[in-house]
Amino acid sequence: MAKQANTLSLGTDNIGSLLWRYAAPAIIAMASNSIYHIVDSVFVGHGVGGAAISGMAITMPIMNIAAAFGAMVGVGAAARMSIRLGEGNMQAAERTLANAVMLNLGLGLVLMVTMLTFLDPILQLFSGGNASAETLDYARDFMKIILLGNITQHMYLGLNEQIRASGYPQKSMRIILTAVAINLVLNPLFIFKFGWGIKGSALATVISQAVSFVITFSHFCSKSSFVRFKRAAFVFDWKIVKAIISIGLAPFMVNICASLVAAFVNTALLKYGGSGIHDVVRTVHGESDIYVGAYGIANRVVMLLIMVIQGLNQGMQPIVGFNYGAKQYDRVRKALYMTIACGMTISTLGFLCCQLFPESIARLFVDSARGGDEQLMIQAASQAMRLIVIMFPLVGFQIVAAAFFQYIGHAKLAIFVSMTRQMLFLLPLLWIVPRFMGATGVWISMPIADCASITLAAILLYRELKRLR
């Protein structure tokens, strides 16, 4: 009854206190999840070298594809569960949980087998065939182990979303922090003590996620949980699956687009990096892996900022979903406005950090004492960070707006808003601008795309808010 009252408070408590209650643990969890990947890069960069950082950057498109399917099920099921709980339909919430488990299990298995079977051609495709043999070797060693743990990752992240949506945001946070803590212990142990290199980093990631999955699964097996596994609910329901996929298509498409963007960026950097007059590092053919590593560093930093805002969005999700289901639209609008203000504050702080301390941030990932390519990678990463975040003070608004459409069930609109930056604006820019400006052209393409997508999101959100009034 206490947990039921906690969930029902979404429709009565002060919006500001609710947003803090749900967003604070979600922000910590999402930031920790991003730090999780940063830790991998930091230990690999210092323990193996800059070439290994480039190898991990090559794997980003594959990682994004795997994350796309996990996010589709996890976010879609969580949004549907929140709406059903707002309607007071407990049985529908339990069926949503059961179908999400079955869907995640099937998708995780198919992805693991497919990607392991065609790993080499996939790596060649996403590097444009221009990466060095050393970089590809590191990428292959890392992904083989990560893919073997793909099912566990899908189940852990998907179920964790539903723990938060069913009224346990702090428990959701603690489970993710557990994975981060285990990874922090195992990464240096496997890399420096056992000498397993990049394979050790991948193994640390898989083990930490497996432990967190066991904890997550046991939560829904407990009779004390507000929403839990019921044997009768484990019946495949195409209507529920279709609804999960429909709502989850927005984050799915975002991750798929991110995969395409990462592939285009890697290809452009390997082909044109060092050819632009404003590029900080002049390279010859076969040495542009430095720029791929620099992008890997800059992307980790930018993703940390985005994940913090996504954590804020996750805090908004149960509030907006519940009150939208209960037809309390004034509370929906108030939650949105508060989240936008917080999101823009976070993105502005990130902008200032990247403008003021880019070299110090880059040195966290690469041991500058090695000299040579590592020092050049620091210079390239510093330039990348400064240029990529030019529009970041307003990017927080666009991220929150796209999530809002998703959380109120407007799947098509959410997909459109989410995809415009990458597909409509960024990919054409990445195809054209680097040909004339080298790596600098890659970096400046991103804020130009941000500016266009922010404008579009503002127009569409204004129309939706008029409808809600």
Secondary structure as UniProt FT lines:
FT   HELIX           2..8
FT   HELIX           9..11
FT   HELIX           15..47
FT   HELIX           50..58
FT   HELIX           60..86
FT   TURN            87..88
FT   HELIX           90..117
FT   HELIX           119..126
FT   TURN            127..129
FT   HELIX           133..148
FT   HELIX           150..165
FT   TURN            166..167
FT   HELIX           169..188
FT   HELIX           189..193
FT   HELIX           197..221
FT   TURN            223..224
FT   HELIX           231..233
FT   HELIX           238..272
FT   TURN            273..274
FT   TURN            277..278
FT   TURN            285..286
FT   HELIX           289..325
FT   TURN            326..327
FT   HELIX           329..356
FT   HELIX           358..363
FT   TURN            364..365
FT   HELIX           368..370
FT   HELIX           373..388
FT   TURN            389..391
FT   HELIX           392..407
FT   TURN            408..409
FT   HELIX           411..419
FT   HELIX           420..426
FT   HELIX           427..468
//
